[in-house]
Amino acid sequence: MDRDQAATLMTKALKGFHGKFKAMYGQLCVRVDSNTFLSTGGNKILAEITEDSYELCVIDSGDLGEIFTKRSDINAILFGCSADAVAVSEKADAIPVTLEDLARLTGSELKVIPDASASSILAALKDTSVCLIKGTGAIAVGSNSRKAVAGIQIVEKACEAEVHGEILGGTVPLEKALADDLRKDFLSDYINRNEEPYAEYVKYNEEEFAIRGSLIDHGKELVKRDLSYGSWGNLSVRLNDDEMLITPSSMDYFDIKIEDIVKVNIHTLEYGNQRIPSTEVRMHAAAYRNLPDCKAIIQTRSNAISVFAACRAGFALGGGELQELIGDVKVTEYAPPGSEELCEAVVSTFSNTHACIIPHHGAVFYGPSLDVVLAIAEAVEMKARNLLSFDSGI
């Protein structure tokens, strides 16, 4: 990879910071080759960084160079600083994990290291890709810049849950064994799914082609509207009485192609020789089987909703058209991701509502079309932000 290629990848990844809500300051560095890395330099608002500020650095000098030199698997390093991340970093030397997506990155505890020296960071990142730095913020690393960006966003979301969750009585940690199992599953299975460069062609007509394209477009909108990050979350559409189309597992929304969308039988869950579908394929199929008016489903991992998920709490929309359209945002019983128990919990909670919160996980929404469900998801997230007193400053 040369400098221009690295700059292009960094620029695309940094677009994940939209500056829409709370500001995050930081620095992104990406390995160019064995001798150099590219850095955004200094401590800047991540949403406002442009290629004009990129600096080419020698890899055998400084703490960042030492990390790249000693960890050949790390190609991107991202520091992130926000008021919530700093506040949480000062609480303890380890923070119990309350959200499943963070557990997949770090297990049952989010480490807090004493400083940003290479030795402290390398020691902490032996068995995780993210950690907090006391009084400073967070760091995330990855094999590419998008993974580092998604990692820092998930840590920030967890820190927001700790701070704003106090309004709801505090967060509830995941059981240690469950959190550690999620981490093991992530390393042994999840990150290796759908790694093949191409999916085999599956025959479909013009109408199905358009639906597949719509799923891809709405997946990108989830990220653009800060309703999900990286490959997290999932979307589906009922195709007919027997089949649905659903997004693939562990694939970045901006990398998914028409042929990557998975056609699944909602009765048998069979999908043949295609991409592996989302982990929550069982839950989507159960909803289509049991809810006649369910035509589209979106599962999000947005920031304010995640506060409620971490606290195992739902909320009322307070009357008006939104209340009439959606119903109260109820919280389900907790069940492990992908389980039959989760299917039953979601379907039963969907009585008299089109939105529900899954503890430690996120939220699920259903409706007559992807456009309507996306609008519902965004409206519910904004209501949650208002209830939790989120603001646009740091």
N, C-alpha and C positions, 0 to 999 in steps of 0.2 A: 504494500500500500504506500502511495506517495502522499505528499503534503496536501495536495488538492483533494484527493479521495478522502483523507482523514477529515479535512475541513467540511466536506459535503456531508459526511456521516454525522459529525458533531452538530452541524447546523440543523439537520433534520431531527436529531434527538432532542435538541434544546427547544424545538417547537412544542415539545410536550409541556413546557412551562408557559402557560398562557397569560400569566399575570392577571387572571380574571378575579381571583380572590386574594388570599394572603400572599404577600411577597416573600420570596425566598432568595437569599443571597448565596453565592457560592462560586465554585470554580470547577470546570470540567477539563480533564486531561485524557488524551487518547494516544496510544502507541502508534507511531508511524512505521518504524522499522527497528532493527536491533540497536540503533545508535541514537534515535531521536524520538521525542513525543511532542504533540501539539497541545498547547494549553490556552485556555481563555484568559488566563492571567488574573491576578488580584482577587478581590472579593466583590462581585458585581451582582446586580439583580439578574437572575438566570433567564427570566423572560425577556430581558432587553439586550442580551449579549448578541453581537453581530460578528461576522468574520473579520471585520476591521481590527478587532482586538486580539486575534489569535497570535500566539507566539510559538516559534519552533525552539524546542529546548533539547540540550544534550542529555542523554539518558544516564550517563555515569556521574551525574552530580545532583546533590540535593536529596531530600527525603522521598520525593515523588519518583525520581529516577531510581532510587534504591528499591522501591516497591516494584516497579516495572522489571528491574533487573533480577530480583529474587523470585518473582512470581510470573513465569512465562504464560500462565493461563489468564492473567489479568491484562486486558487491553484497554480498559477504561476505568478511570478513577474520578469520582464526583464527590465534592464537598458541598454540603448544603446547610445553611444557617437560617433559622426562623425563630421567632419568639417562643413558640411552643416547643420546638426541639431543644432549645437552650434550657427552658424551664424544666423539662422532663429529665434532661441530662444531669441536672444538679440534684435530683432526688436521691439517687442511690447508685451503686456500682453495677447493678443489673435491674432491668425493668421486666416484670412478668408480662408475657405476650398475651394479648387479648383477641387478636384477629388472625384468622387462618392464613391469609396471604403472607403476613409477616412470619408466622410460624414456619411456613414452607421455606423461608429464606434464612431463618436463624434458630429454629427450635423453640423451646419453652421460655427462653430469656433473651432479651435484647441487651447486649453487653454495653457498658459505659467505660471507656478507657480514659486514663488521666490526662493525656495530651495527644497532639497530632504528629508525634515523631514517627518515623518509619518503623522503629522497633516496636512501639506500642500497637500500631496499626497492623503490622504483619503478625504479631502474636495473637491479636483479636480475630483476625480473618482466616485463621487456620481451618475453622469449621463453620464459617458463615460468610456471607457476602455484604453484610451491613452491620454497623454499630454506631453508637453515639459517642461523642467526644465531650467530656465534662466541660460545661460552661461555654461550649463552642458551637455545637450542632451535631451533624451526622455525616457519615461517609458511606458510600456504596461503591462497590467495584463489580465489574462484569467482563464477559468476553467481548462485549461491544458496548457502545455508548448508550444505545436504547435500553439495554438491560440495567445499566447503572442508573439511568434516569428513572426507570420504573421502580428500582430498588429504593432510591431516595424518596420518591413520592409515597411509597408504601410506609416507610419509616415516619415520614412527616404526618401521614394520615393517622398512624398509631399514636403519635405524640399529641395530635389534636384530640384524639379520643380521650387520652389521659387528662388533658386540661379541661375540655368542655364537658367531659363525662361527669365532672363533679356536680354539675347542675342536675344530673339524673341520679345522683347517689353514688357515683363511682363505677369504674369498669369492673368486669368480672374476668379474672384470668382463665385461660384455657387450662384444662388438666394437663399436668406435665407430660404424662405418658402419651396423651393424644397429640399434643404439640410436637413432641419429638418424633412421633410416628409420621406426622405430616411432613416434617423435614426429611425423614428417611425416604418416604415415598417420592418427594420432589426430586431428590438426588438420584434415586435408583430407577425411576420410571418417568415422571412428568416431563423433565427437561429433555428426555430422549424421544418423546413422542413426535411423530410427524416430521422426523429429521430428513426423510427422503426428499431430494430436490424437486421431484415432480410427482403428482398424483395421476393415477390411471384415468383415462377418459371414461365418463359415464354418460350414456346417451340421455339427452333431454331435449324438449321442444322449446320454442321461443318463449312461451309463458314461464317455464321453469328457469330458463336462462335469465330472464328479467328478475325473477324472485331471488335467484342466487346473487345477482348484482346488487339488489336492494339490501340483502343481508350484509354484504361487504360494505356498502356505503353507510349503513346505519351503525355498523361496528366502528368505522372510523369516526362517526359522529359521537359515539360514546366517549372516545378519547378526547376529541376536540372540545366536548362540553364538560370535561372533567368528571365524567360518570364512571370511568374505569381507567386502568393503566396497563400498558404492555399487552399481555395476552390474557389478562384476567377478565372475568365476566363472560357472558355468552348470550347468543341470540338464536331464535328459531322461528319458523313459520310453518303452520299446518299446510301441507301440500294438497291432501285429500283425506278421505276417511281413514286411510291406512298408513299414510306416510307423512313425514315432516322433513324439512331441511334445517340443519343446525350447523353452527360454526364449529370448526375443528379444534381439538385440544392443543394447548401450548403453542399456538401460532399468533404472532403479532398481527393485529388487525390491519396494519398497513402492508403486510406481506401476503395476505390471503388472496388467492385467485379464484376465479369462477369454479374451476374443477376441484378446489379444496373443500368447498361446501359439501357436507355429508348428508346423503339421503338415508333416512332411518325408518324402519317399520315401527310404528308406535305400539304395536301389540307384542311383537317378538323381540324388538330392539336389534334386529339383524340389519347389517349395513354392507355386508359383502366386502369386496376388495377396494376399499376407499380409504381416505384419511380416517384416523381415530377421532370420533366425535368428542365434544365437550364432556368433561367428567360428569356434568349434570344432565346427561342425555336421558337418564332414567326419570328424573324429575319432570323434564319437559314432556316426555311421552305420557307420563301419568296425568299431567294437567290436560293434555289434549284428549285423553281417553275419558276423563271424568267431567270436563267443563265444556259443554257444547258451544258456548259463545267464545271460547278461547281460540283465537286464530293466530296470535303472535305472542311471543314471550321474550322479555329482556331481563337478564340478571346483571345488576350493577355492583360496583364496589366503591361508590362515591364517598367523599370525606365526611359530610355531616351524617349521612345514613350510617356510616361505619361507627360513629359515636354511639348511636342507638344500638347497633349490633353488638358493640363491645360491652354495653351496659345491659344487654338483654331487655330492651325496652321498645315499645311502640309509641304511637302518638295519634291524636285526633287532628283532622284537618280544619276543624272549627267552623263547619257549616259552609254555605255558599255553593256555587257551581262545582268547585273542585271536590267538595265533600260528596255532592250528589253523584258526580261522575265516578269517583274512585272508591269512596267509603273510608273508614278509618284505616290507618296503617298499622296492622296488627303484627305482633311478634309470634313466631312459631316456637314450638318446643325445639330444643337443640337436638340435632342428629348429625352424624359425620357426613362429609360431602360424598355425594354419589350413592348414598345408601337408600335402601327401600324405606327405612324409617323417615328419612328426609322427604321422600316423595309423599308419604302419608301426612307428614306434618304440614307441608306446603299446601297440598290439595285441600285438607280440612280447614286450614286457616283462610283459604281463598273464598270461603262462604261469605257473601255480602261485602266483599272488598276485591279490588283489582291490584292491591299492593300489600306485600307482607315483608317483614324483616326476618332474616334468618340469623339467630345469635352467632356472633363471632365471624360472620360470613359476609353479609351484604343484604341486598333487597332483591325481590323478584316482582315483576309486573306483568300483567297480561291484558289483552284487549283485542279489538277487531282487526288491527293492522299494526305494522311496525311504526308507522308515523304516529299513530295515536299512543302507542305504548311508550315510545321515546319521549313524547310530550308529557305523558304522565310521570315518567321517571324523573325528568328534569324539574317538573313542578313540585314533586314530592321532595326532591333534594333541596330546592330553594326554601320550601316551608321548613324543613329540618334545620337549615342554616339559620333561619330567622328565630326559631325556637331556642337555638343554642347560642344565640348572640355572636355568630361569626361576623367578622368584618373584613374589609379589603386591605387593611394595613398589616404591618408586621407586629 
